[in-house]
Amino acid sequence: MDLSNCSLSAPCAGFQAASTAAVIDLTENPLQESIPNTTFRGFTRLQSISLPLPLECPGGSMAWDTVTMQAAGQAGAGSPRLSDTAAGGPQPSPTSNPDSCLALPACLCPESSLCAPDGPGLFQCLCAGSSHGYKCLREGAFPMLLFYGTLGAVTTSLALLAWGTQRRKAKSS
């Protein structure tokens, strides 16, 4: 998605609609000094982004495979990555490859959920198996019959009550 030289001072309100973009070019725009990381929430297919030089790559430089600084702009090339530490796996040692994403925040998901990427440097917890609800703490399927049955019964009762009370007023006028 080429948004270069569009005189953008900040990403527009409809920017989230482009969450399926793989390449974004925002160079030559007078963007603010920092774009919040949440601007790119949901951009799970983003592979490359080009930004004006004063801006840092979303999620930080360590969230990208490669970061290239050019006269025209800074580019975070390659896919944003989900490190072993963020996925709850083993932590790499400080002497390991510098591309090991040590700067990424740990993904703190409950036991019954999985950590999944949600954009550069962002993660989301998805319920695993038959878990659902707040923090994936409930087991089994959602009780749809009980929920919708109760909702329907209460709605019908209130509608009949309103109809009965308003009908009497309508007949007297």
Salt bridges, closest charged atoms under 4 A:
ASP65 OD1 - ARG81 NH1 3.49
ASP118 OD2 - ARG41 NH1 3.05
